[in-house]
Amino acid sequence: MLVLALICGCNNNSGIERKPVITVSIMPQKYLVQQIAGNKYDINVMIPAGVSPATYDPSPGNLKQLSKSLAYFRIGLIGFENNWMKKIASVNKSMQVFDLSSGIGIIKSEHHLPGTKDHGHGCDPHTWLSPKAVKIICYNIYDALKSLDPADSMFYEHNYIKFAEDIDSIDMMIKESFSGLQQRKFFIYHPALTYYAKDYQLEQISVEKEGKSPSPVHLKQIINLAKEENINAILIQEQFDIENAKMLAREIGGNIIKINPLDENWTDQILHITYELKSALGSEVNK
């Protein structure tokens, strides 16, 4: 019986065609890799949905999947990677590591009100929320896949070109959405749209101060600024406590916009951010 079980087990395993595994850090990367790689790889995501990349520690299951990975695609600058990349690389020494932020002009973090001292904490990691930066990220994905699997380089090139055209269309649509707006400033609890705002000549003002919830004094400064400059858009990530945002919205008569920078469907999320932000900023012009 034991021999039979072993034979059956071997037969079952031999009938399974296992795909090579690529590991990424966050859910949006999975979507982007799939646009270029198609279904040629299983994508292992280290940070589950709804979890902060700044504080997450990988589970034993995460680390086990790393041992099967052909490559690791790091997004570049998130706290999780800064804290864990050496350990991740040591789990599987044959695993190749690719930095998808290569070639992107990195922007320093901003955690301050206009006219106050900059208390930035290093570099802003949210490169994937800019279509322009995502086009570079996708080229880096294509380049990595080409080096991992030269025989299928034409397949990856075709997918990259097709998706790059989609990104260009999204970029043009966003430019047109914000053209002609008088109000270009908005509040955001955690400054995740630094690259997006720069690309489209917008100005995000962080409600957080030095990465922490605003103090009463800081909140009063924000309320005064909102009234002086007629700013009414308040963006907040889905993972954040919304009660402070509701209080701020009541004080300034503002509109709360929920965003999810870690949404797996990158395209849908960028279009959502654009639509909601345009609606909020555009309503300000008509007051």
BELTAVEN-V416495 format. One record per pair of residues at least 4 apart in sequence whose ideal C-beta (glycine too) atoms are under 6 Angstrom apart, sorted by sequence separation. I is the first residue (numbers start at 1). J is the second residue. D is the distance in Angstrom with one decimal. If there is no record, write none. Layout:
BEGIN
i=I j=J d=D
i=I j=J d=D
END
This chain:
BEGIN
i=29 j=33 d=6.0
i=33 j=37 d=5.3
i=37 j=41 d=5.1
i=47 j=51 d=5.4
i=58 j=62 d=3.8
i=80 j=84 d=5.8
i=81 j=85 d=5.0
i=84 j=88 d=5.4
i=112 j=116 d=4.8
i=160 j=164 d=5.9
i=193 j=197 d=5.1
i=214 j=218 d=4.1
i=225 j=229 d=6.0
i=236 j=240 d=5.2
i=242 j=246 d=6.0
i=273 j=277 d=5.9
i=274 j=278 d=6.0
i=278 j=282 d=5.6
i=24 j=29 d=3.7
i=51 j=56 d=4.9
i=58 j=63 d=5.6
i=197 j=202 d=4.1
i=209 j=214 d=5.6
i=214 j=219 d=4.5
i=226 j=231 d=4.7
i=249 j=254 d=4.2
i=24 j=30 d=5.7
i=47 j=53 d=5.4
i=112 j=118 d=5.1
i=127 j=133 d=4.4
i=128 j=134 d=5.8
i=263 j=269 d=3.9
i=74 j=81 d=5.0
i=112 j=119 d=5.8
i=146 j=153 d=4.4
i=197 j=204 d=4.7
i=207 j=214 d=5.5
i=249 j=256 d=5.2
i=111 j=119 d=5.3
i=47 j=56 d=5.1
i=111 j=120 d=5.9
i=209 j=218 d=4.9
i=236 j=245 d=4.6
i=33 j=43 d=5.7
i=110 j=120 d=5.7
i=146 j=156 d=5.6
i=109 j=120 d=4.0
i=145 j=156 d=4.6
i=193 j=204 d=5.2
i=234 j=245 d=5.6
i=245 j=256 d=5.2
i=46 j=58 d=5.8
i=108 j=120 d=5.0
i=109 j=121 d=5.0
i=30 j=43 d=4.6
i=109 j=122 d=5.8
i=191 j=204 d=5.6
i=142 j=156 d=5.1
i=234 j=248 d=6.0
i=259 j=273 d=5.4
i=30 j=45 d=5.3
i=108 j=123 d=5.9
i=109 j=124 d=4.8
i=191 j=206 d=4.3
i=234 j=249 d=5.7
i=46 j=62 d=5.3
i=188 j=204 d=4.8
i=106 j=123 d=4.8
i=107 j=124 d=5.0
i=27 j=45 d=5.7
i=142 j=160 d=3.9
i=184 j=202 d=4.9
i=185 j=203 d=4.5
i=187 j=205 d=5.2
i=189 j=207 d=4.7
i=190 j=208 d=5.6
i=22 j=41 d=4.8
i=184 j=203 d=5.9
i=189 j=208 d=5.9
i=257 j=276 d=4.4
i=187 j=207 d=5.5
i=234 j=254 d=4.8
i=238 j=258 d=5.4
i=20 j=41 d=5.5
i=21 j=42 d=4.9
i=22 j=43 d=5.7
i=23 j=44 d=4.3
i=24 j=45 d=5.7
i=25 j=46 d=5.2
i=26 j=47 d=5.3
i=44 j=65 d=4.4
i=19 j=41 d=5.6
i=25 j=47 d=5.9
i=27 j=49 d=5.7
i=138 j=160 d=6.0
i=178 j=200 d=5.0
i=232 j=254 d=4.3
i=233 j=255 d=5.8
i=234 j=256 d=5.2
i=235 j=257 d=4.8
i=237 j=259 d=6.0
i=238 j=260 d=4.6
i=19 j=42 d=4.7
i=21 j=44 d=5.5
i=72 j=95 d=5.6
i=76 j=99 d=5.7
i=104 j=127 d=5.3
i=232 j=255 d=5.8
i=56 j=80 d=5.3
i=67 j=91 d=6.0
i=235 j=259 d=5.5
i=53 j=78 d=4.1
i=54 j=79 d=3.9
i=66 j=91 d=4.5
i=67 j=92 d=5.2
i=71 j=96 d=4.5
i=72 j=97 d=4.8
i=73 j=98 d=5.2
i=74 j=99 d=5.5
i=75 j=100 d=5.7
i=76 j=101 d=2.7
i=138 j=163 d=5.9
i=255 j=280 d=4.6
i=66 j=92 d=5.3
i=69 j=95 d=5.1
i=101 j=127 d=5.6
i=174 j=200 d=5.9
i=226 j=252 d=4.0
i=53 j=80 d=4.6
i=73 j=100 d=5.6
i=63 j=91 d=5.6
i=223 j=251 d=5.0
i=104 j=133 d=5.0
i=135 j=164 d=5.7
i=104 j=136 d=5.3
i=135 j=167 d=4.8
i=103 j=136 d=5.0
i=134 j=167 d=6.0
i=131 j=167 d=5.2
i=100 j=137 d=4.7
i=102 j=140 d=5.7
i=131 j=170 d=5.2
i=100 j=140 d=4.6
i=131 j=171 d=4.4
i=23 j=66 d=5.9
i=23 j=69 d=4.3
i=29 j=75 d=5.9
i=77 j=123 d=5.4
i=98 j=144 d=4.2
i=185 j=231 d=5.0
i=21 j=68 d=4.8
i=78 j=125 d=4.5
i=186 j=233 d=3.8
i=187 j=234 d=4.7
i=188 j=235 d=4.2
i=189 j=236 d=4.5
i=190 j=237 d=5.9
i=233 j=280 d=3.7
i=21 j=69 d=4.7
i=77 j=125 d=3.7
i=233 j=281 d=5.9
i=22 j=71 d=5.2
i=23 j=72 d=4.8
i=24 j=73 d=4.9
i=25 j=74 d=5.9
i=26 j=75 d=5.9
i=20 j=70 d=4.6
i=25 j=75 d=5.0
i=189 j=240 d=5.5
i=232 j=284 d=5.5
i=25 j=81 d=5.9
i=133 j=195 d=5.4
i=129 j=193 d=5.8
i=130 j=195 d=3.5
i=126 j=192 d=4.6
i=130 j=196 d=5.1
i=129 j=196 d=5.0
i=132 j=199 d=5.4
i=127 j=195 d=5.9
i=130 j=199 d=5.3
i=192 j=261 d=4.9
i=124 j=194 d=4.4
i=71 j=148 d=5.9
i=110 j=191 d=5.4
i=107 j=194 d=5.2
i=121 j=211 d=6.0
i=119 j=210 d=4.8
i=111 j=206 d=5.2
i=177 j=274 d=5.5
i=183 j=281 d=5.0
i=111 j=210 d=5.3
i=28 j=128 d=5.1
i=174 j=274 d=5.1
i=181 j=281 d=5.2
i=177 j=278 d=4.6
i=183 j=284 d=4.0
i=183 j=285 d=6.0
i=182 j=285 d=4.9
i=36 j=141 d=4.8
i=32 j=138 d=5.9
i=36 j=142 d=5.2
i=33 j=141 d=5.6
i=37 j=145 d=5.7
i=113 j=221 d=5.8
i=36 j=156 d=5.6
i=36 j=159 d=4.8
i=36 j=160 d=5.3
i=35 j=163 d=4.4
i=129 j=261 d=5.7
i=31 j=264 d=5.3
i=31 j=265 d=6.0
i=27 j=262 d=5.5
i=31 j=266 d=4.9
i=26 j=262 d=5.8
i=27 j=264 d=4.0
i=28 j=266 d=4.7
END
